[in-house]
Amino acid sequence: MHKTIGEAVDYAGRLLPLVKGTADVDKLIAPPFTALSAVSSALAGSDILVAAQDVFYEEKGAFTGEISPTMVKDAGGSFVIAGHSERRQYFKETDTIVNKKAKAALKAGLGVILCMGETLEERNTNRTFDVIKRQVVEGLSGFSEAEFEKMVLAYEPIWAIGTGVTATPAQAEEAHGFIRSIVKEIFGGVADDLRILYGGSVKPENIDDIMARPNVDGALVGGASLDPQVFSKLVMFKRG
């Protein structure tokens, strides 16, 4: 919940020249709903995609305050984020709700970034893999292989979000490898091409080490994305 419409448009304008020449990196920003249309217009013709931070699972109806997938598309969004840890934590979204949101978004032709991750208490009680497996299996329940190919998964350990504590590259790789193995059990070989993002206190100081891991395909960036100068440094991480 950052930036007015004017601030978000200004951000987009400042980001564009900073990431010029990075066509080999897929870039996506997710402004608040109020700025979605204006930011989409500001980035028209560029290679930066725009996503909504959330979406509802119905197309229309008496759901005051909610935003449908069609509304997101109409505002210029091409992706949505589903199941972000803050939605699960503060708004009590269950795996079933997250699954319904992802299905609705895909049906509308939107890409989906499906988030998952454990709390500190769950990690400390050796439940990390149980939690992740449940979120993957239930989050992807009922999807066809064709639908799945339009998805990106994101591992965001809740204990590493906004705390300054980052999962070590080894911890990120372990979790990502586990996620890929679960997906492979469900969808087979397409899991090899799946992109799994890491989210959790990603910053310029640690992006190179995180991205060096074979099962880490990108980053879901929080606080470090609020400054275009800082975010652009993440886009231009050093490869291998």
C-alpha positions as CSV (number, residue, x, y, z in Angstrom):
1,M,0.0,0.0,0.0
2,H,2.4,2.6,-1.4
3,K,2.2,5.6,-3.8
4,T,-0.5,7.8,-5.1
5,I,-1.4,7.8,-8.8
6,G,1.0,10.7,-9.4
7,E,3.8,9.1,-7.4
8,A,3.4,5.7,-9.2
9,V,3.4,7.3,-12.6
10,D,6.5,9.3,-11.7
11,Y,8.1,6.1,-10.5
12,A,7.4,4.4,-13.8
13,G,8.9,7.3,-15.7
14,R,12.1,7.2,-13.7
15,L,12.4,3.4,-13.9
16,L,12.2,3.2,-17.7
17,P,15.6,4.8,-18.5
18,L,17.3,2.9,-15.7
19,V,16.4,-0.5,-17.1
20,K,17.0,0.3,-20.7
21,G,18.9,-2.5,-22.5
22,T,17.6,-5.3,-20.2
23,A,15.3,-7.0,-22.6
24,D,16.7,-10.3,-21.5
25,V,15.2,-9.9,-18.1
26,D,11.4,-10.1,-17.6
27,K,10.3,-7.1,-15.5
28,L,7.0,-6.5,-13.8
29,I,5.7,-4.0,-11.3
30,A,2.5,-4.2,-9.2
31,P,1.1,-0.8,-8.3
32,P,-2.0,-0.4,-6.1
33,F,-5.3,-0.8,-7.9
34,T,-5.9,3.0,-8.0
35,A,-2.7,3.5,-10.1
36,L,-3.0,0.4,-12.3
37,S,-4.5,2.1,-15.3
38,A,-2.2,5.2,-15.2
39,V,0.9,3.2,-14.7
40,S,-0.1,0.8,-17.6
41,S,-0.5,3.8,-19.8
42,A,2.8,5.3,-18.7
43,L,4.6,2.0,-19.6
44,A,2.8,1.4,-22.8
45,G,5.2,0.3,-25.5
46,S,7.9,-0.7,-23.0
47,D,8.9,-4.2,-22.0
48,I,7.8,-3.7,-18.4
49,L,4.6,-5.6,-17.5
50,V,2.0,-4.5,-15.0
51,A,0.3,-6.7,-12.4
52,A,-2.4,-6.3,-9.8
53,Q,-1.4,-7.0,-6.2
54,D,-4.6,-9.1,-5.7
55,V,-7.8,-10.1,-7.5
56,F,-11.2,-11.4,-6.6
57,Y,-12.6,-14.8,-7.9
58,E,-15.9,-13.5,-9.2
59,E,-16.6,-11.5,-12.4
60,K,-19.3,-9.3,-11.0
61,G,-21.8,-9.2,-8.2
62,A,-22.5,-7.8,-4.7
63,F,-18.9,-8.0,-3.5
64,T,-18.3,-4.4,-2.4
65,G,-14.7,-3.3,-2.6
66,E,-13.5,-6.2,-4.7
67,I,-11.8,-6.1,-8.1
68,S,-12.5,-8.7,-10.8
69,P,-10.0,-10.2,-13.3
70,T,-11.8,-8.4,-16.1
71,M,-11.4,-5.1,-14.3
72,V,-7.7,-5.8,-13.9
73,K,-7.4,-6.5,-17.7
74,D,-9.4,-3.4,-18.5
75,A,-7.0,-1.3,-16.4
76,G,-4.0,-2.6,-18.4
77,G,-2.8,-5.4,-16.0
78,S,-1.5,-8.6,-17.6
79,F,-0.7,-10.5,-14.3
80,V,-2.1,-10.8,-10.8
81,I,-0.4,-11.8,-7.6
82,A,-2.4,-14.5,-5.7
83,G,-1.8,-15.7,-2.1
84,H,0.7,-13.2,-1.0
85,S,1.7,-13.8,2.6
86,E,0.1,-10.5,3.7
87,R,-3.2,-11.6,2.2
88,R,-3.0,-14.9,4.0
89,Q,-1.8,-13.4,7.2
90,Y,-3.9,-10.2,7.6
91,F,-7.0,-11.2,5.5
92,K,-7.1,-14.9,6.4
93,E,-7.0,-16.1,2.8
94,T,-7.0,-19.9,2.7
95,D,-5.4,-22.1,0.1
96,T,-9.0,-22.7,-1.3
97,I,-9.5,-18.9,-1.8
98,V,-6.1,-18.5,-3.3
99,N,-6.8,-21.4,-5.7
100,K,-10.2,-19.8,-6.8
101,K,-8.5,-16.4,-7.4
102,A,-5.8,-18.0,-9.5
103,K,-8.4,-19.9,-11.6
104,A,-10.5,-16.8,-12.1
105,A,-7.4,-14.8,-13.3
106,L,-6.3,-17.5,-15.7
107,K,-9.8,-17.9,-17.1
108,A,-9.7,-14.1,-17.9
109,G,-6.4,-14.5,-19.7
110,L,-4.2,-13.1,-17.0
111,G,-0.9,-14.6,-15.8
112,V,-0.6,-15.5,-12.2
113,I,2.2,-15.3,-9.6
114,L,1.1,-17.8,-7.0
115,C,2.8,-17.2,-3.6
116,M,3.7,-19.6,-0.8
117,G,5.9,-19.7,2.3
118,E,6.1,-20.6,5.9
119,T,6.1,-18.6,9.2
120,L,9.0,-18.6,11.6
121,E,7.1,-20.8,14.0
122,E,6.4,-23.3,11.2
123,R,10.1,-23.4,10.2
124,N,11.3,-23.7,13.8
125,T,9.0,-26.7,14.3
126,N,10.2,-28.5,11.2
127,R,7.0,-28.0,9.2
128,T,8.4,-25.9,6.3
129,F,8.0,-28.7,3.7
130,D,4.6,-29.8,5.0
131,V,3.3,-26.2,4.7
132,I,4.8,-25.6,1.2
133,K,3.5,-28.9,-0.1
134,R,0.0,-28.1,1.1
135,Q,0.1,-24.7,-0.5
136,V,1.4,-26.0,-3.8
137,V,-1.0,-29.0,-4.0
138,E,-4.1,-27.1,-2.9
139,G,-3.1,-23.9,-4.8
140,L,-2.8,-25.8,-8.1
141,S,-5.7,-28.1,-7.5
142,G,-7.9,-28.6,-10.6
143,F,-5.5,-26.8,-13.0
144,S,-4.8,-28.2,-16.5
145,E,-1.3,-28.4,-17.8
146,A,-2.1,-25.6,-20.3
147,E,-3.3,-23.3,-17.4
148,F,-0.3,-24.2,-15.3
149,E,2.1,-23.0,-18.1
150,K,0.8,-19.5,-17.6
151,M,1.8,-19.5,-14.0
152,V,4.8,-18.3,-12.0
153,L,5.4,-19.5,-8.4
154,A,7.0,-17.5,-5.7
155,Y,8.5,-18.7,-2.5
156,E,8.4,-16.1,0.2
157,P,9.4,-17.2,3.7
158,I,7.2,-15.0,5.9
159,W,10.0,-14.7,8.5
160,A,12.2,-13.0,5.9
161,I,9.7,-10.4,4.7
162,G,10.3,-6.9,5.8
163,T,12.6,-8.1,8.6
164,G,15.9,-7.5,7.0
165,V,16.6,-11.2,7.5
166,T,17.0,-13.1,4.2
167,A,16.9,-16.8,3.6
168,T,20.3,-18.0,2.8
169,P,20.9,-18.9,-0.8
170,A,21.1,-22.5,0.3
171,Q,17.7,-22.2,2.1
172,A,16.1,-20.6,-0.9
173,E,17.6,-23.3,-3.2
174,E,16.3,-26.1,-0.9
175,A,12.8,-24.7,-0.9
176,H,12.7,-24.0,-4.6
177,G,14.0,-27.4,-5.4
178,F,11.3,-28.9,-3.2
179,I,8.6,-26.9,-4.9
180,R,9.8,-27.9,-8.3
181,S,9.7,-31.6,-7.2
182,I,6.1,-31.3,-6.0
183,V,5.1,-29.6,-9.2
184,K,6.8,-32.3,-11.2
185,E,4.7,-34.9,-9.4
186,I,1.6,-33.1,-10.5
187,F,2.4,-31.9,-14.0
188,G,5.5,-33.8,-15.0
189,G,8.2,-32.4,-17.2
190,V,6.7,-28.9,-17.6
191,A,8.0,-28.3,-14.1
192,D,11.5,-28.0,-15.6
193,D,10.4,-24.8,-17.3
194,L,8.6,-23.4,-14.4
195,R,9.8,-20.1,-13.0
196,I,10.1,-19.9,-9.2
197,L,10.8,-16.5,-7.7
198,Y,12.3,-15.8,-4.3
199,G,10.8,-13.1,-2.1
200,G,12.0,-12.0,1.3
201,S,14.2,-9.0,1.9
202,V,15.8,-9.2,-1.6
203,K,18.2,-6.3,-2.1
204,P,21.2,-5.3,-4.3
205,E,23.6,-6.7,-1.7
206,N,22.2,-10.3,-1.9
207,I,20.6,-10.6,-5.3
208,D,23.7,-12.0,-7.1
209,D,24.1,-14.9,-4.6
210,I,20.4,-15.7,-4.6
211,M,20.1,-15.7,-8.4
212,A,23.2,-17.9,-8.7
213,R,21.2,-20.9,-7.4
214,P,19.9,-23.2,-10.2
215,N,16.3,-23.4,-9.0
216,V,15.9,-19.6,-8.3
217,D,14.6,-18.0,-11.5
218,G,13.8,-14.5,-10.3
219,A,12.8,-12.3,-7.4
220,L,9.5,-11.1,-5.9
221,V,10.7,-7.8,-4.5
222,G,9.1,-5.8,-1.7
223,G,10.6,-2.8,0.0
224,A,13.6,-2.6,-2.3
225,S,11.2,-2.1,-5.3
226,L,9.9,1.2,-3.9
227,D,13.0,3.2,-5.1
228,P,13.5,2.9,-8.9
229,Q,17.3,3.3,-8.5
230,V,17.5,0.4,-6.1
231,F,15.0,-1.7,-8.1
232,S,17.0,-1.2,-11.3
233,K,20.1,-2.6,-9.6
234,L,18.2,-5.8,-9.0
235,V,17.1,-6.0,-12.6
236,M,20.8,-5.8,-13.6
237,F,22.1,-8.5,-11.3
238,K,25.3,-10.2,-12.4
239,R,24.8,-13.4,-14.2
240,G,26.8,-16.5,-13.3
